[in-house]
Amino acid sequence: MTSLHSVVNLRDARKVAIFGGTHGNEMSGVTLVNMWINNGAEIQRSGLMIKPLITNPRAVEKCTRYVDTDLNRAFTPDNLSAPRNEDMPYEVRRAQEINQMFGPKGSPDAYDIIFDLHNTTSNMGSTLILESSKDDFNLQMVNFIKQAIAPTSCSVLLNEHPLLQYSTSRSIGKHPIGLEVGPQPQGVLRSNIFESMRAIVKHALDFIELFNGGMEFQPCMVDVYRVSEKMDYPRDKNGNITAMVHPNLQDGDWKPLNPGDPMFQTFDGSTINYEGGSTVYPTFINEAAYYEKQQAFVMTKRETLTANGIKAYKI
């Protein structure tokens, strides 16, 4: 077992995928990936095979989140192993196709890195999403990106909670990483959001090229927001929403929510306060796509992770 302050040798990363359109109405990723499919010069790096892909073309064509079911929840073992038939949801069939192209999931042949590009209607700014606190490669890449875009901020969301993990499109890759940039309405393209996403992908690819070229990255510390639970809107016995996100909380992604702080406002103007026992940091606040998932926001707790240093080796 290595110490937290050692340098570990990791296999070089040669196969990289960039997914856009996992949700067909999140326009920054859709537009960037289509641009790179037509002309990929700016994403090419020495020694890398980089594949941009529109993951849900039917949803992109309709400018809707999905056709039958959420593609970003479709990469479950049951779905990926199910006998293929024309009656299964479109996104399940598409998940099987993507798994064949970039996986198989969990196999040595799977792509090394998969970036999945998303937009959010929430005021999250640029946010990188990790699915493991033990992935030294991804932690080092996140640290590199954060330093490269400073003083612009880039939050890191760690979705490692066993009750909240889901089978994402990026989970096929050995090093999955999501990118959310907002606020941006669904079906809308904003230049500042587009350029923020574009810059982060550039720095990520620069990091991979440097790593493959032999640069040794020293141990580092990364501040993350670990998902602790999701919070639904207050509802009546019929499931109808009875309160909205409180004005004090609206657009306050990543800001502390302390016990006793306003959380929801009922339609008659009453306030519902946060009654938890400790400070949390909400995000995905009032995300438009999460109404159907009965989610008003995600609660997170701040912590600092320590990543081993890394250096590439070749086979």
C-alpha atoms as one frame of an Amber mdcrd trajectory, in Angstrom:
protein
   0.000   0.000   0.000   1.397   3.378  -0.989   1.572   6.353   1.331  -0.408
   9.491   0.623   2.800  11.283  -0.285   4.291   8.766  -2.749   4.514   8.838
  -6.512   2.755   5.942  -8.233   3.379   4.665 -11.737   0.244   4.584 -13.864
  -0.279   3.268 -17.366  -0.149   6.029 -19.959  -3.512   7.194 -21.284  -3.895
   6.905 -25.048  -7.609   6.592 -25.827  -9.782   9.600 -24.981 -13.457  10.178
 -25.749 -15.371  13.440 -25.496 -19.122  12.993 -25.212 -21.625  15.720 -26.023
 -25.383  15.470 -26.286 -25.863  12.852 -23.590 -28.726  15.225 -22.866 -29.856
  16.567 -26.210 -30.850  20.056 -25.045 -27.539  20.927 -23.328 -26.122  22.969
 -26.138 -22.499  23.723 -25.217 -21.418  20.094 -25.372 -23.551  19.424 -28.436
 -22.054  22.376 -30.310 -18.460  21.744 -29.267 -18.551  18.061 -30.146 -20.173
  18.735 -33.527 -17.509  21.374 -34.164 -14.713  18.934 -33.266 -16.221  16.168
 -35.394 -16.050  18.546 -38.374 -12.599  19.896 -37.482 -10.726  18.305 -34.605
  -7.450  20.190 -34.978  -7.729  22.007 -31.639  -8.295  18.827 -29.631  -5.520
  16.774 -31.214  -2.551  15.999 -28.967   0.637  14.067 -29.643   0.223  10.331
 -29.159  -3.486  10.528 -28.299  -6.447   8.986 -30.083  -9.308  11.396 -29.358
 -12.859  10.559 -30.376 -15.644  13.167 -30.074 -19.130  11.661 -30.103 -22.733
  12.856 -30.030 -24.050  10.257 -27.623 -27.808  10.784 -28.049 -28.344  11.959
 -31.635 -32.129  11.513 -31.608 -32.476  13.700 -28.513 -30.144  16.277 -30.075
 -32.265  16.315 -33.226 -35.374  16.976 -31.132 -33.516  19.335 -28.729 -34.878
  17.408 -25.768 -33.169  15.834 -22.751 -33.909  12.301 -23.944 -36.299  10.320
 -26.123 -37.445   7.406 -23.939 -35.302   7.454 -20.798 -32.302   9.317 -19.384
 -29.185   8.088 -21.209 -27.021   9.221 -18.301 -28.736   6.649 -16.071 -28.867
   3.858 -18.659 -25.435   2.245 -18.333 -26.416  -0.351 -15.740 -25.128  -3.937
 -15.914 -28.662  -5.171 -16.612 -29.158  -2.739 -19.484 -25.774  -3.393 -21.038
 -26.246  -7.177 -20.935 -29.905  -7.275 -21.986 -30.753  -9.100 -25.241 -31.115
  -6.471 -27.923 -34.590  -5.967 -29.296 -36.501  -3.194 -30.985 -38.955  -2.858
 -28.089 -36.350  -1.677 -25.582 -36.041   2.080 -24.937 -33.949   3.938 -27.485
 -31.441   5.090 -24.870 -30.874   1.532 -23.630 -30.070   0.412 -27.175 -27.835
   3.436 -27.560 -26.059   2.614 -24.275 -25.278  -0.848 -25.625 -23.871   0.666
 -28.831 -21.707   3.153 -26.926 -20.486   0.396 -24.616 -19.366  -1.609 -27.642
 -17.628   1.416 -29.145 -15.800   2.664 -26.048 -15.801  -0.290 -23.650 -16.738
  -2.854 -22.780 -17.278  -1.273 -19.401 -14.790  -2.608 -16.854 -12.584  -4.277
 -19.462  -8.909  -3.624 -20.294 -10.025  -2.477 -23.756 -12.197   0.358 -22.428
 -11.214   3.915 -23.250  -8.782   5.428 -20.771 -10.613   8.725 -20.273 -14.153
   9.779 -21.065 -15.192  13.413 -20.699 -18.950  13.930 -20.620 -20.000  17.508
 -21.324 -23.160  18.906 -19.700 -24.955  22.166 -19.067 -27.001  23.033 -16.023
 -29.654  25.674 -15.472 -28.269  26.116 -11.942 -25.789  28.808 -10.963 -22.939
  26.311 -10.553 -20.308  27.919 -12.725 -17.778  25.399 -14.016 -17.943  22.111
 -12.127 -15.959  18.917 -12.629 -17.677  15.725 -11.450 -15.717  12.771 -10.099
 -17.053   9.340  -9.220 -14.143   8.168  -7.047 -12.030   9.745  -4.311  -9.265
   7.183  -4.993  -8.554   7.984  -8.630  -5.151   9.696  -8.442  -5.139  10.382
 -12.187  -8.435  12.273 -12.142  -7.539  14.158  -8.955  -4.262  15.276 -10.510
  -6.046  16.305 -13.718  -8.609  18.303 -11.742  -5.830  20.024  -9.804  -4.071
  20.894 -13.073  -7.261  22.337 -14.574  -8.050  24.392 -11.477  -4.569  25.922
 -11.524  -4.697  26.539 -15.265  -7.935  28.550 -15.185  -7.227  30.429 -11.933
  -8.365  32.914 -10.735 -11.588  31.672 -12.359 -13.098  29.101 -10.034 -13.895
  25.499 -10.872 -15.708  23.456  -8.230 -15.291  19.697  -7.885 -18.335  17.567
  -7.109 -17.620  14.081  -5.755 -20.545  11.749  -6.436 -19.381   8.746  -4.423
 -22.401   8.302  -2.148 -23.619   4.690  -2.587 -27.291   5.693  -2.575 -26.822
   8.405  -5.205 -24.429   6.892  -7.704 -25.896   6.068 -11.076 -24.560   4.446
 -14.194 -23.422   7.354 -16.317 -22.325   7.318 -19.925 -18.810   8.227 -18.837
 -18.672   5.262 -16.432 -17.554   3.094 -19.371 -14.117   4.746 -19.204 -11.321
   3.847 -16.804 -11.122   7.483 -15.697 -14.632   8.993 -16.014 -15.029  12.716
 -15.570 -18.083  14.908 -16.014 -18.160  18.618 -16.731 -21.149  20.808 -15.869
 -21.139  24.476 -16.855 -23.933  26.925 -16.127 -26.179  28.680 -15.747 -27.540
  28.105 -19.217 -31.173  27.480 -20.165 -32.047  24.238 -21.914 -31.905  24.539
 -25.679 -29.880  27.763 -25.484 -26.242  28.504 -26.357 -24.370  31.193 -24.396
 -20.927  32.251 -25.545 -19.409  32.618 -22.072 -20.573  29.138 -21.029 -19.420
  27.672 -24.347 -15.950  29.203 -24.010 -15.598  28.115 -20.365 -16.309  24.515
 -21.328 -13.983  24.722 -24.309 -11.102  26.019 -22.166 -11.483  23.299 -19.529
 -11.397  20.540 -22.153  -8.271  22.118 -23.640  -6.467  22.124 -20.295  -7.554
  18.556 -19.595  -6.076  17.382 -22.897  -2.886  19.349 -22.193  -2.581  17.506
 -18.875  -2.934  14.100 -20.547  -0.299  14.990 -23.129   2.129  16.147 -20.436
   1.480  13.019 -18.372   2.064  10.734 -21.350   5.209  12.687 -22.189   6.813
  11.766 -18.882   6.035  14.720 -16.636   5.867  13.671 -12.998   3.054  15.243
 -11.008   3.749  15.643  -7.312   1.251  14.781  -4.559  -1.454  17.412  -4.272
  -4.545  18.310  -2.307  -7.929  18.911  -3.931 -10.938  20.538  -2.290 -14.146
  18.719  -3.208 -17.830  18.836  -2.390 -18.970  15.320  -1.549 -22.623  14.523
  -2.274 -24.376  13.641   0.986 -28.060  13.555   0.018 -30.628  15.027  -2.317
 -33.454  17.285  -1.165 -36.909  17.211  -2.705 -39.419  20.054  -2.739 -42.129
  19.987  -0.073 -45.163  18.186  -1.482 -48.768  17.488  -0.582 -50.293  14.030
  -0.285 -50.908  13.964  -4.038 -47.273  14.682  -4.826 -47.784  18.301  -5.875
 -45.079  20.821  -4.992 -46.167  23.137  -2.173 -43.093  25.379  -1.904 -40.330
  26.918  -4.014 -36.634  27.348  -3.420 -36.333  30.310  -1.041 -35.019  33.553
  -2.603 -32.092  33.505  -0.158 -31.040  30.096  -1.466 -31.833  30.558  -5.155
 -28.622  30.931  -7.244 -26.557  30.236  -4.115 -24.802  27.111  -5.377 -21.723
  26.194  -3.309 -22.577  28.738  -0.602 -23.009  27.480   2.985 -26.500  26.580
   4.166 -26.476  26.693   7.947 -29.005  25.204  10.388 -31.908  27.636  10.636
 -31.275  29.278   7.246 -34.248  29.722   4.874 -34.571  26.824   2.444 -38.055
  26.899   0.881 -40.837  29.432   0.563 -44.454  28.263   0.457 -46.928  29.783
  -1.964 -48.473  31.819   0.856 -45.076  33.316   1.690 -44.132  31.188   4.710
 -40.517  30.150   5.164 -39.277  26.604   5.681 -35.849  26.597   7.304 -33.062
  24.074   7.052 -33.183  21.885  10.151 -30.048  19.806   9.625 -27.406  19.494
  12.293 -24.442  20.870  10.322 -23.550  23.255   7.525 -23.988  21.923   3.987
 -23.220  23.331   0.559 -26.156  22.959  -1.846 -25.709  22.685  -5.590 -27.846
  21.915  -8.652 -30.228  24.353  -6.979 -33.578  24.463  -8.800 -32.129  22.560
 -11.774 -34.855  22.422 -14.419 -34.119  18.820 -15.424 -34.462  17.541 -11.859
 -38.127  18.392 -11.305 -39.001  15.030 -12.830 -36.509  13.382 -10.491 -38.155
  15.010  -7.465 -35.004  16.891  -6.556 -34.775  20.546  -5.538 -31.023  20.477
  -4.972 -28.121  18.290  -3.920 -26.590  18.680  -0.467 -22.820  18.364  -0.227
 -20.148  18.539   2.432 -16.748  20.088   1.870 -13.600  18.056   2.314 -10.014
  17.939   1.091  -8.582  14.904  -0.683  -4.893  14.080  -0.983  -3.755  12.534
  -4.248  -0.593  10.544  -4.760   1.897  11.849  -7.235   1.721  10.137 -10.601
   4.080   9.276 -13.425   3.319   7.407 -16.645   4.808   4.156 -17.769   4.449
   2.571 -21.187   4.004  -1.081 -22.118
